[in-house]
Amino acid sequence: MALGAVGSLGIACLGGMGVAQALPGESVRDVEAWIQAHPTLQPAPGETLRVRKENTAAQRFTYEASMWAPGRLTSRTTWGQIRSESITLFDVVNGINQDRMEESLRVVYGLDIFQDYSRGAIVYRYPQAVADSRVRSQLTPLQLARQGELRLGDRYGYWLEIVNNPDGTAYNGSITVFLKDDIDKVESELRQ
């Protein structure tokens, strides 16, 4: 696959494919079959739940399905069932922004999931303004650079995150679709 359609990285148009066939809550086997048949993901031989594409070291696309909820690993999982799926873009050439991440979600999952995301309620947005200079000085550069939001749609939870460079540009972003049951866990971890 040429890495060209969505802002020069990672995702070609889906053509006739409008609705995702495998999402969190589905079996590993169903998601693997969907990935193999997906005209945009086009996994290489041997790629099953993780697909990686790159033009150069400066442009990468990764799709990954997991049996774990996003965030810290816990013992809570249902073996054989996908709990979360993530799209990660890294692009030094064109940069990353929220519109680009949202377009990637639409291209991979189709209009129904994109609309669920768009209509979803924002549960948490970060970084929060920190007025106390002592607290702000204790934050790491990575904590200050991370910008994101957690949404709860009718069907799924969504976590979008972009990491900004000191000059305000961003080269790295991800969007994760996950089971609604995990929204409290993800929110709690983000707030910490």
CORHU-V100597 format. One record per backbone hydrogen bond with DSSP energy under -0.5 kcal/mol. NH is the residue of the N-H (numbers start at 1). CO is the residue of the C=O. If there is no record, write none. Layout:
# CORHU-V100597
NH/CO + NH/CO
This chain:
# CORHU-V100597
4/2 + 6/11 + 7/5 + 8/4 + 9/6 + 11/9 + 17/14 + 18/16 + 20/109 + 25/82 + 26/23 + 28/80 + 31/27 + 32/28 + 33/29 + 34/30 + 35/31 + 36/32 + 37/33 + 38/34 + 38/35 + 42/38 + 43/35 + 47/44 + 48/46 + 51/63 + 53/61 + 55/59 + 56/59 + 59/56 + 60/90 + 61/53 + 62/88 + 63/51 + 64/86 + 65/49 + 66/84 + 77/75 + 79/77 + 81/78 + 82/26 + 83/66 + 84/66 + 85/177 + 86/64 + 87/175 + 88/62 + 89/173 + 90/60 + 91/171 + 92/58 + 93/58 + 95/91 + 96/170 + 101/97 + 102/98 + 103/99 + 104/100 + 105/101 + 106/102 + 107/103 + 108/104 + 109/105 + 110/106 + 111/18 + 112/18 + 114/110 + 115/111 + 116/112 + 117/113 + 118/114 + 119/115 + 120/116 + 120/117 + 121/152 + 123/121 + 123/150 + 124/150 + 126/148 + 131/129 + 133/131 + 136/132 + 137/133 + 138/134 + 138/135 + 139/135 + 139/136 + 144/140 + 145/141 + 146/142 + 147/162 + 148/126 + 149/160 + 150/124 + 151/158 + 152/121 + 153/151 + 153/156 + 157/178 + 158/151 + 159/176 + 160/149 + 161/174 + 162/147 + 163/172 + 164/145 + 164/162 + 165/169 + 168/165 + 171/163 + 172/163 + 173/89 + 174/161 + 175/87 + 176/159 + 177/85 + 178/157 + 179/83 + 182/179 + 183/180 + 186/182 + 187/183 + 188/184 + 189/185 + 190/186 + 191/187 + 192/188
